Amino acid sequence: MRRKRGRIYSTMDSVLARARATKPSLPFPAKKEDWAEWRRKFRRAIVKELGRKPETVPLNAEVLERTDRGDYIREKVVYDTEPFASVPAWVLVPKGIKKGERRPALLCAHGHGGGKDDLVGLKEEREGAKDYQRMMPVQFVRRGYVTISPDWRSFGERKDPADWIRENRDGCNVAAMAVGYFGFHLLGLDIWDGMRTLDYLASRSEVDGNRIGCIGVSFGGTITTYLSALDARVKAAVISGYVSSVYDAICRMKANFCGSQFMPGLLQYGEISTVASLIAPRPLLVEMGEQDPYFRVDDALAAYGRIARAYKTVDASDRIDRDVFPGPHEFSGRKAFDWFDKWLGPVLPAAGK
């Protein structure tokens, strides 16, 4: 690749020039007959770039507390995902589940903020402030779903000490560099924790392991995208406030990426939309806020268009939809509840529907 311009000094200018010159080697194919081979190659490339995997260990799950919330039960659980990591999570269980009954379940992935506590409403209880994720697990448990909301690495109870991060540094970036010394990537470890969370969720007696979905906003949307793409146990997904392009994120003066959302080598092979295309033909709903300052709606719509074309290629256009809502960076829910009801239902009337 020969340069036909002046000399380049800053890393930003170098990255922008390289981004303009790079053509992905594994874009989604135009023909259905090429899909299986593309999927094998692209998935293998992504898994390789995500770094080494930890050793599998028994979950050793424990219920640490159990609180009656009126129309549902909130349990705090903890389980081991690898020899050097334990994951605390909130599990919400609707009341009225009959003996032997198995309900659909959702892994609700939190975004940047206070971790799992924000998702289940503890931030609102403590501070009286509304959270951009709008307590989605609580909304879903009241519709009859079992939900689980784990803390991802460096968030919530897994947040790293301030003295370790040091002033004016991004905790996500510090954690990503630290695990990199061992050959891991932070996003890969979070995806691993997500897969082990699915192991735990499917092991619960009230959960139907064949009716598990995943949903998240922002960084939660990142997790939802990659976990749904790489683990076929996710039967339906809702990605909110994340579908976009890496190109847009790195080309802004205020770049939008961090160590927790960094996918090594992605632009060599494809884009965020290419990763999301791995979810096909399983059902996918994409939420986009018209006033979202982080994942701009024009870029999000273009990315969605590429995913929709992939779904069309594999004859699954009826399994993808979008919710472009007149709001900021937040969970919409205008279509999400009906979406999961359609693809993971039925949820029994006894659950409060």
Secondary structure in CASP SS format (residue, H / E / C, confidence):
PFRMAT SS
TARGET T0000
AUTHOR 0000-0000-0000
METHOD secondary structure of the structure
MODEL  1
M C 1.00
R C 1.00
R C 1.00
K C 1.00
R C 1.00
G C 1.00
R C 1.00
I C 1.00
Y C 1.00
S C 1.00
T H 1.00
M H 1.00
D H 1.00
S H 1.00
V H 1.00
L H 1.00
A H 1.00
R H 1.00
A H 1.00
R H 1.00
A H 1.00
T C 1.00
K C 1.00
P C 1.00
S C 1.00
L C 1.00
P C 1.00
F C 1.00
P C 1.00
A C 1.00
K C 1.00
K H 1.00
E H 1.00
D H 1.00
W H 1.00
A H 1.00
E H 1.00
W H 1.00
R H 1.00
R H 1.00
K H 1.00
F H 1.00
R H 1.00
R H 1.00
A H 1.00
I H 1.00
V H 1.00
K H 1.00
E H 1.00
L C 1.00
G E 1.00
R C 1.00
K C 1.00
P C 1.00
E C 1.00
T C 1.00
V C 1.00
P C 1.00
L C 1.00
N C 1.00
A C 1.00
E E 1.00
V E 1.00
L E 1.00
E E 1.00
R E 1.00
T E 1.00
D E 1.00
R C 1.00
G C 1.00
D C 1.00
Y E 1.00
I E 1.00
R E 1.00
E E 1.00
K E 1.00
V E 1.00
V E 1.00
Y E 1.00
D E 1.00
T E 1.00
E E 1.00
P C 1.00
F C 1.00
A E 1.00
S E 1.00
V E 1.00
P E 1.00
A E 1.00
W E 1.00
V E 1.00
L E 1.00
V E 1.00
P E 1.00
K C 1.00
G C 1.00
I C 1.00
K C 1.00
K C 1.00
G C 1.00
E C 1.00
R C 1.00
R E 1.00
P E 1.00
A E 1.00
L E 1.00
L E 1.00
C E 1.00
A E 1.00
H C 1.00
G C 1.00
H C 1.00
G C 1.00
G C 1.00
G C 1.00
K H 1.00
D H 1.00
D H 1.00
L H 1.00
V C 1.00
G C 1.00
L H 1.00
K H 1.00
E H 1.00
E H 1.00
R H 1.00
E H 1.00
G C 1.00
A C 1.00
K C 1.00
D C 1.00
Y C 1.00
Q C 1.00
R C 1.00
M C 1.00
M H 1.00
P H 1.00
V H 1.00
Q H 1.00
F H 1.00
V H 1.00
R C 1.00
R C 1.00
G C 1.00
Y C 1.00
V E 1.00
T E 1.00
I E 1.00
S E 1.00
P E 1.00
D C 1.00
W C 1.00
R C 1.00
S C 1.00
F C 1.00
G H 1.00
E H 1.00
R H 1.00
K C 1.00
D C 1.00
P C 1.00
A H 1.00
D H 1.00
W H 1.00
I H 1.00
R C 1.00
E C 1.00
N C 1.00
R C 1.00
D C 1.00
G H 1.00
C H 1.00
N H 1.00
V H 1.00
A H 1.00
A H 1.00
M H 1.00
A H 1.00
V H 1.00
G H 1.00
Y C 1.00
F C 1.00
G C 1.00
F E 1.00
H C 1.00
L H 1.00
L H 1.00
G H 1.00
L H 1.00
D H 1.00
I H 1.00
W H 1.00
D H 1.00
G H 1.00
M H 1.00
R H 1.00
T H 1.00
L H 1.00
D H 1.00
Y H 1.00
L H 1.00
A H 1.00
S H 1.00
R C 1.00
S C 1.00
E C 1.00
V E 1.00
D E 1.00
G E 1.00
N E 1.00
R E 1.00
I E 1.00
G E 1.00
C E 1.00
I E 1.00
G E 1.00
V E 1.00
S C 1.00
F H 1.00
G H 1.00
G H 1.00
T H 1.00
I H 1.00
T H 1.00
T H 1.00
Y H 1.00
L H 1.00
S H 1.00
A H 1.00
L H 1.00
D C 1.00
A C 1.00
R C 1.00
V E 1.00
K E 1.00
A E 1.00
A E 1.00
V E 1.00
I E 1.00
S E 1.00
G C 1.00
Y C 1.00
V C 1.00
S C 1.00
S C 1.00
V H 1.00
Y H 1.00
D H 1.00
A H 1.00
I H 1.00
C H 1.00
R C 1.00
M C 1.00
K C 1.00
A C 1.00
N C 1.00
F C 1.00
C C 1.00
G H 1.00
S H 1.00
Q H 1.00
F C 1.00
M C 1.00
P C 1.00
G C 1.00
L H 1.00
L H 1.00
Q H 1.00
Y H 1.00
G C 1.00
E C 1.00
I H 1.00
S H 1.00
T H 1.00
V H 1.00
A H 1.00
S H 1.00
L C 1.00
I C 1.00
A C 1.00
P C 1.00
R C 1.00
P C 1.00
L E 1.00
L E 1.00
V E 1.00
E E 1.00
M E 1.00
G E 1.00
E C 1.00
Q C 1.00
D C 1.00
P C 1.00
Y C 1.00
F C 1.00
R C 1.00
V H 1.00
D H 1.00
D H 1.00
A H 1.00
L H 1.00
A H 1.00
A H 1.00
Y H 1.00
G H 1.00
R H 1.00
I H 1.00
A H 1.00
R H 1.00
A H 1.00
Y H 1.00
K H 1.00
T H 1.00
V C 1.00
D C 1.00
A C 1.00
S H 1.00
D H 1.00
R H 1.00
I E 1.00
D E 1.00
R E 1.00
D E 1.00
V E 1.00
F E 1.00
P C 1.00
G C 1.00
P C 1.00
H C 1.00
E C 1.00
F C 1.00
S C 1.00
G C 1.00
R C 1.00
K C 1.00
A H 1.00
F H 1.00
D H 1.00
W H 1.00
F H 1.00
D H 1.00
K H 1.00
W H 1.00
L H 1.00
G C 1.00
P C 1.00
V C 1.00
L C 1.00
P H 1.00
A H 1.00
A H 1.00
G C 1.00
K C 1.00
END
